[in-house]
Amino acid sequence: MAASAPAATVGAAAVWGQLMRQRRGLLGLGMIVVLALVAILAPWLAPHDPFSTSRNAFLPPGSAGHLLGTDHLGRDVLSGVIYGSRVSLIVGLAAAFTATVIGILIGAVSGFFGGLVDEILMRITELFQIIPRFVLALIVVAFFGSGLFNLILVIGILSWPQTARLVRSQFLRHRTLPYVDAARVLGMRPVRIIFREILPNVLAPVIVVASLDIAQAILLEASLGFFGLGDPNLRSWGGMLNTAQGFVQRAWWMSVFPGVAISLAVLGFNLFGDGLNDATDPRLRSGS
Amino acid sequence: MRTPLVLLALTLAWLFGHALAQVETPTPGGTAIVVLGSDPEHLNAAISTGYPIGAVGASLYSALVYLDRDGVPRGELAESWTVSDDDLVYTFTLRSATFHDGTPVTSADVVFTMEEVLAPNHGRFLNAYRNIESITAPDDATVVIELTQPYAPLINLLTVFEAPILPKHVFEGTDPLTNPANEAPIGSGPFRFVEWVRGERVTLERFEDYFLDNALLDRLIYRVVPQDAARSVALEVGEADVVWGFYMPPADLDRLDANPNIEVWKGLTIPSLYFVFVNTDNPALADARVRQALMFAIDREQIVEQAQGGLGEVAGGPFGAGFAYAYDEATDYRTLYPYDPERARELLAEAGVGDLTLTFVYDSARGAFAAAAEIMRDNLRQVGITLNVQPVERSVMVERVYGRDYDLSMQSFTSSGDPAIGYHRIYLSAERGANFVNATGYANPEVDELLNAAAGLADRDARADAYAEVMAILAQDVPTLPIFDELSTQAAAANLRGLLVRFDQRDGLEFAWLAR
């Protein structure tokens, strides 16, 4: 059946080739790779245990053994930033994955069946879109606790509408195409048509949105942490900013370094997402 | 011969003059501005325990007694008092004093204020009133308070913060909550009311017919500065003269301390005890050796230094170190339980406790608790205990801790000026079940008996003996882990003298004066 897919569908190898030709996307990819390496190798990279306190509070950056200084409890800032990458990356990836799965399910059902089902699902989607995401996340986390799992779930559940609308519009277009008609005529069940026939053909733009979702999820997790609603048993960038609030004048390094880390991580996924978007857009592709 | 003599005379004159300058004599006059963090809701200190109302009230009103710098009760309106042998009858003899409107203060005003205004409306006075059988006035200058059972803290609950005396002729037959005098108060204190600009300032002036030594300042202005940072700035630019610890942004203390025109003071006034409740429902924590191990494992000095910014003193016992009669050097926790992770590991091994994970619940709004939790997490990790830190909203904290759904919880209890009011509730078994009392499940009949006896002993030496016995038991049982006593602070203009003469820093501003 894949042979009858429309020409707009782009092969993975082709996308990769396009991406490699783009400086921005490549830069973003590079930043993500570095972030991932830091997260994976944290125990070997961090000079100190991130939770280890000491009497050496407020050491400035460049102090012996503390490249980025220490915080108000004598904890090493560099080690905190390194371990914080794990929280950001895990929440970013898992929440974006959750959002994408929900978005695909709702978008596919809505676009494929249309009619009343579409009507109801789209109104729900709009509802989720108009609710201020951050405020709702704040309330939900305050109520149900701010463990890592809760954070992932809340951010994921609040982030799916864009994916759902995108998938729906793709399905609306695809469901009238000949290859889908052919599948119907062959007697395929809807579930099989949705997941085996149409979905693989609309996945490229979904991945673009997903990579942008990761950036948003990282930012949302950091914001929650900044408001004191991060996982209290993990060292996260947002949590570090939260404690740094009281010491901005006294110890600027406590807020600057986690802040820079958040910015770089978000920038990396945004650049990568943009690059991926350009690479999969047939209008921008060279030779098309 | 002449020149040396002149020189000698000049030198002597210089030395003499210098010596005179060194010994300053308080001079009357001038205006001092005291900062309040929020506008008082009204100015009737007898119907509210609010901090700003108490502040203005301390200068406006007088009471039977005041607490001196060391917390010892002294007569104010009461010239003297006697206590019956059974500790049940207190007889006060009043001085001759007048209200700001010229009417004399009599025993009828005292009885009326206590029974009609304070008892139904003042939270802390109610603590005393529960033990009061009757308040009577045999003559104009005598007040007799009869108790239902001996209650040592009684005298401490008769100060201007707990029992300011109102004029009966103004309040009789009215609703004390809506009386117009709440906005334009009439008291018998060292300062009288001039004006109140809502949200901005309350202005008082010296009351010339005060029954004790007249105040030195001409005027006293309580200025409302709602923003933390603006208070320090007001002090720095000379727009305010005093900021109390209650309103002090701790982060600004070092900056103010470095300013030669500002005097920063840190010390114990009315101590608050910061401690950790240990839930003995947890089988591991039911073993006293494990609780002792926690005591050895926690570096309280680091917590004071880093979580409290140095504004604390490592606690010396289950009632802190703030009360001389409720502290015993023999059971000082600082010597009994020094920071010693090795000893903690030994005790845990003895108790047969291996890897232990404990939940640590605290009020998420308290920054010092969060920092202390991080230090304890690190401390306890060194002895093989994992801390699962759970910051929750205050209401959830209350529900979890007093519903006994926790392992460890950091708390701060204020002494309210007497361990029997503030701290007994932490250890008494009868108190279990209610909020803000014993949440450890600790029940020791001997401790109960000794504490209840101590609460009834008016004699401080006898009380100290009872506490020494209690502390010997608690030092072994450690149902709570006392961490530190909170220190108060104050920042004031360096030329404002005569501050901090009473137990509560809000009290005694009649002794303040401006050096020129």
Interface residues (C-beta under 8 A of the other chain):
Chain A: F51 S52 T53 R55 A57 H72 L73 G74 R75 A142 G145 G228 P232 N233 T243 G246 F247 Q249 R250
Chain B: A251 Q302 E305 Q306 A307 S364 G367 A370 A371 A373 E374 I375 R377 D378 R381 N388 V389 Q390 P391 E393
